[in-house]
Amino acid sequence: MSLPTILFWILAVISILSAIGVVVAKNPVHSVLLLIVTFFTITGFYILLNAQFLAVVHIIVYAGAIMVLFLFVIMLMNLNASGEPQKNNLVKFAGVVAGGLLLIVLVAALKKADTGMLIQGSTNIGLIQNLGKVLFKDFVLPFEVSSILFLSAMIGAIVIGKKD
Amino acid sequence: MNALISTAVFGIFLMISGLFIKSKQAIRILAISGVVAAFVLNIIDFRQYGASATELFHGMLSVTNFGLLFIEIILGCVLVYFLLSGKDLANIGHYTGEYFALIFFILCGVVLAATYGNMLMLFLSIEIMSIPQYILAGSDKHNLKSHEASLKYFLMGAFSTGFLLMGIALLYGATGSFDITTMNLAGRPIDAMALAGIILIAFALAFKVSAAPFHFWTPDVYDGAPTVVTSFISTIVKVGGFVAFIRLFHIAFGSPDVDKHWLLVLSIITAATLIIGNVTAVFQQSVKRMLAYSSISQAGFMLFAVIAMNVLSWQGILLYAAAYSLATIGCFAILMKMKDYTYDGYNGLAQKQPLLALMNTIFLFSLVGIPATAGFLAKYFVLSAAVEKGGLLWLVILAVCCAAISAFYYFRLIWAMYFKAGDCQVEEHAITPAFKSVLALTALLVIILGVWPGLILAWI
């Protein structure tokens, strides 16, 4: 087994365990901390795939900004284990059945899927230089159009958040 | 792509104008002239593009005259909306410029929905249509129901966007392409991963057009949002979602060996939408909530255009977009002038405001699908498209039965207006001669389209 494969397996095990932990943990703060661990392991995958830019952005945006916001919200709302609303068993049961069915269908579908269809091209595609070229040549329209999306989100923050 | 540029630029322009122009009236007139300008610029564009797709920006947009015609219809409906309900929109709160700017951004999203050629643009168009809606739904800050509508819509919408992205990712994994024309699922045996992707995308889009069983957000959001906003999001944005739906499923997943996998699923969704929308609408006491359920049931009819996949269905969705939007915008414009939103609030409207009652009757006739109105021809086109497709006769029969049910709750309103004695409260000062004449023109347009659909269909 080569070094990348060993690293992949280590990261895979940690990421799945921590992702399960996010859902299972009773304390919301623990959930968020486990989510940060998950994000770091995903960053590890990006580095293994030679996508440095994505890896750095992932750390800065997700593990940095978004997670801090998550923590702020949780602390502001003062959630704790006892404050969690009790769901009745019927709802829980229905949720388990529905989610389980979706899982079975997806697993059954993806088990047979041919995952060898993507042919690996140049491994330098994730480097910043190449990414920039693609972004401003082939994907220049989505790049510009997404500014409208962000602008409307900013307007929303002002319209909803500001005091009358 | 004049329409894309003009809607985006006018959106930004209106946003900034809110800073300098304090008069709500002036901003409203600016917005109306913006729509007119976009309308004219789009006509100029129309001559340059033919029936075969023109690829722009490395295949990000694929422009056809169908797409441009659809944009033209939408811009026309928005013009009617601004003329009828612009004042109410300006008066929701303090941020008049921003409200109009958000409407223009939504229009930008609709333009993208009618012309996208790439999954990435599909995602962006759906999001640009959705996010301003969440804001507009919550713009009435003194009303708790408006807050609830906004939050509910946001959470559910974000969830369904997750489904959309997951579907797109799976499709990319299966085909190695984001481009809807080069995705080419037909050539080889279909992959399980691609199937899961198609189904997830279908669910996400069904959510956006409020098809059952993904409709649970609809009544609460449409009821809670300010009425003038409901009027917009239940018409323009909904048909915008449909054009995205129909283009994706016809162009990317439309070939016979692919569509056999999803046709039954969408047929069942259509049947459920028709039944749930119509049966629940019968039990509503509030006209606003009835119109919310009616928009679900009309979505059921529009889904026929998605599953039929032939020339008739493309024509049908164009006609349906115009007929449904005009009639619903008209109904909401009259609803906004009423003080009481229940059926009883309409009692005796025919004595007090005969013109309003008559116009409302024409709009409701169109929604039911009475001959000589646009709604009849629209329903006729989508249903005959399904008959031509074959194998969907059970669904067509179900749809006709549901149309009969829908007559009950639409006619109940007409009954209240004409045959029940009562003292309905109307905001007299808001019913100006200008409002009445625009309303009459809209009703006239509904009838003209019902007699002469060539007005729209001659262009494709």
Interface residues (C-beta under 8 A of the other chain):
Chain A: V105 L106 A109 L110 K111 K112 A113 D114 T115 M117 L118 I119 K137 D138 F139 V140 L141 P142 V145 S146 I148 L149 L151 S152 A153 I155 G156 I158 V159 I160 D164
Chain B: A8 G11 I12 M15 L56 F57 H58 M60 L61 G93 H94 Y95 E98 Y99 A101 L102 F105 C108 L112 N118 L120 M121 L124 E127 I128 I131 P132 Y134 I135 G138 S139 K141 S150 G173 A174 T175 G176 D191 A192 M193 L195 A196
